[in-house]
Amino acid sequence: ARNPSIQKLMELSHSFAFDSGLASKPVVEAVNAASKLGTASMAMLGNSVFSLGDSRGLQSVLSEFGETWKCKVDLKGPRLL
């Protein structure tokens, strides 16, 4: 994308997952529920969902669909640790 951003990533990912028909019914339900508190989409492997927004609210809503993990976005980019 010419103007990369996390918001653009979420928009493109959501469009691809839903327009391609790859999103299963449980994923669609989880993404729709999470979208009330932030933005959400489907990871391209399995039935995984990722989201941004109200962390506590999203974790509460998404826990109804399965196990949840809270992660942070690394803004420093790739490097050796």
TAZINOR-V350267 format. One record per residue. N is the residue number from 1. RES is the residue in one letter. OMEGA is omega in whole degrees, 0 to 359 (none if undefined). D_CENTER is the distance of its C-alpha to the mean C-alpha in whole Angstrom. Layout:
# TAZINOR-V350267
n=N res=RES omega=OMEGA d_center=D_CENTER
n=N res=RES omega=OMEGA d_center=D_CENTER
This chain:
# TAZINOR-V350267
n=1 res=A omega=181 d_center=18
n=2 res=R omega=179 d_center=21
n=3 res=N omega=184 d_center=19
n=4 res=P omega=176 d_center=16
n=5 res=S omega=177 d_center=14
n=6 res=I omega=179 d_center=11
n=7 res=Q omega=179 d_center=11
n=8 res=K omega=176 d_center=12
n=9 res=L omega=180 d_center=10
n=10 res=M omega=180 d_center=7
n=11 res=E omega=182 d_center=10
n=12 res=L omega=179 d_center=11
n=13 res=S omega=179 d_center=8
n=14 res=H omega=180 d_center=8
n=15 res=S omega=181 d_center=12
n=16 res=F omega=183 d_center=12
n=17 res=A omega=184 d_center=11
n=18 res=F omega=181 d_center=13
n=19 res=D omega=181 d_center=16
n=20 res=S omega=183 d_center=16
n=21 res=G omega=181 d_center=16
n=22 res=L omega=183 d_center=14
n=23 res=A omega=177 d_center=12
n=24 res=S omega=180 d_center=14
n=25 res=K omega=178 d_center=15
n=26 res=P omega=178 d_center=14
n=27 res=V omega=178 d_center=10
n=28 res=V omega=180 d_center=11
n=29 res=E omega=180 d_center=13
n=30 res=A omega=179 d_center=10
n=31 res=V omega=179 d_center=8
n=32 res=N omega=179 d_center=11
n=33 res=A omega=181 d_center=12
n=34 res=A omega=182 d_center=9
n=35 res=S omega=177 d_center=9
n=36 res=K omega=184 d_center=13
n=37 res=L omega=183 d_center=12
n=38 res=G omega=177 d_center=9
n=39 res=T omega=184 d_center=7
n=40 res=A omega=176 d_center=4
n=41 res=S omega=182 d_center=4
n=42 res=M omega=169 d_center=6
n=43 res=A omega=188 d_center=7
n=44 res=M omega=176 d_center=10
n=45 res=L omega=177 d_center=12
n=46 res=G omega=181 d_center=13
n=47 res=N omega=182 d_center=11
n=48 res=S omega=179 d_center=8
n=49 res=V omega=172 d_center=5
n=50 res=F omega=186 d_center=2
n=51 res=S omega=175 d_center=3
n=52 res=L omega=177 d_center=7
n=53 res=G omega=181 d_center=10
n=54 res=D omega=187 d_center=13
n=55 res=S omega=181 d_center=12
n=56 res=R omega=180 d_center=15
n=57 res=G omega=180 d_center=14
n=58 res=L omega=179 d_center=10
n=59 res=Q omega=178 d_center=12
n=60 res=S omega=180 d_center=15
n=61 res=V omega=184 d_center=13
n=62 res=L omega=179 d_center=11
n=63 res=S omega=176 d_center=14
n=64 res=E omega=182 d_center=15
n=65 res=F omega=180 d_center=14
n=66 res=G omega=182 d_center=14
n=67 res=E omega=180 d_center=14
n=68 res=T omega=175 d_center=12
n=69 res=W omega=176 d_center=12
n=70 res=K omega=182 d_center=11
n=71 res=C omega=177 d_center=11
n=72 res=K omega=175 d_center=13
n=73 res=V omega=178 d_center=12
n=74 res=D omega=183 d_center=16
n=75 res=L omega=182 d_center=17
n=76 res=K omega=180 d_center=21
n=77 res=G omega=185 d_center=20
n=78 res=P omega=178 d_center=21
n=79 res=R omega=176 d_center=24
n=80 res=L omega=178 d_center=26
n=81 res=L omega=none d_center=26
